[in-house]
Amino acid sequence: MVITLVADVARSYFSLRDLDNRLEISRQTVESRRKGFGIAKLRFEGGITSELEVKQTKVELARAEADIPRLEQDITVTENALSILLGRNPEEIERGRALTEQTILPVVPAGLPSELLKRRPDIREAEHDLIAANARVRVALAQFYPQISLTAEAGLQNDRFRGMARGDSFTWNWALAGIFRVFDWGRNQGNLEVARAVYEQALVRYEMAIQQSFREVSDAMSIIHHTRKIREREETLLAATRDYRRLALTRYLHGDVSLLETLDADRQLFDAQLSLSSTIRDQLNSMVILYRALGGGWRSEDEEEEEGEEEGRK
């Protein structure tokens, strides 16, 4: 429950900061398009361009303005969900660093010890179920032996025989025990088969839990690797689209290109900014996925204890 809660809080917070970043991008885009609309209007009034360009810039401005209330609504919904996870009534969430300023954890070292997976709750549960099933098999095997004990008179005593026969001889008591063991053989055999079947099922579930854990860790490592590469590419793309828009706007003001090319450059810049924001969120969430897959992170319990002792000394 703790691992799930920590992961859900982190994921929700990163989504919130992504929405904040998108809202800021949209507001900057609105401001930029307002300036473009003003320029197009002045050029139309000066007889340089047609009214069509004014209408086109107005449409792009209205499209950007329409995104803002949608994002504000999503932010409120995400804040309310995060408040519930934190055990609070729906309220505004205090912000920390911006999405682009969030700390990206160092590259996860290769060759993580598989012992870390033993901390996963599902593996621990499956392991305990397997141990319990194995114990029930031993209990079922023990039922094949007569429930007898040596008495102080060097005889045998069995509560199940009491009242049926009395004898002073060891042979008589042992014979009765053998008879009852024959009568109980079918039931004991059935109990043993059931216990063994339950044990085999527990063993399969344990093996499946281990296989699933390795798959989830492998998936998380792959996501971390590829989101890092995607972010690098998208940062390069964003820088290129900024240059493209700047040059397109300059050439438009000099009359070298049409407004359509400028608007296209503006849309590409807007899309590149939003795409990078989503990638940064995914990169942060990839660490959350690995944290959960490893049952609470990739540091060993000894490392965590050493860190706690150092903090205590400080």
HELIX and SHEET records of a PDB file:
HELIX    1   1 VAL A    2  GLU A   45  1                                  44    
HELIX    2   2 GLU A   51  LEU A   85  1                                  35    
HELIX    3   3 LEU A   99  GLU A  101  5                                   3    
HELIX    4   4 SER A  114  ARG A  119  5                                   6    
HELIX    5   5 PRO A  121  ALA A  142  1                                  22    
HELIX    6   6 PHE A  170  LEU A  253  1                                  84    
HELIX    7   7 LEU A  259  ALA A  293  1                                  35    
HELIX    8   8 GLU A  301  ARG A  313  1                                  13    
SHEET    1   A 2 SER A 149  LEU A 150  0                                        
SHEET    2   A 2 LEU A 156  GLN A 157 -1                                        
END                                                                             
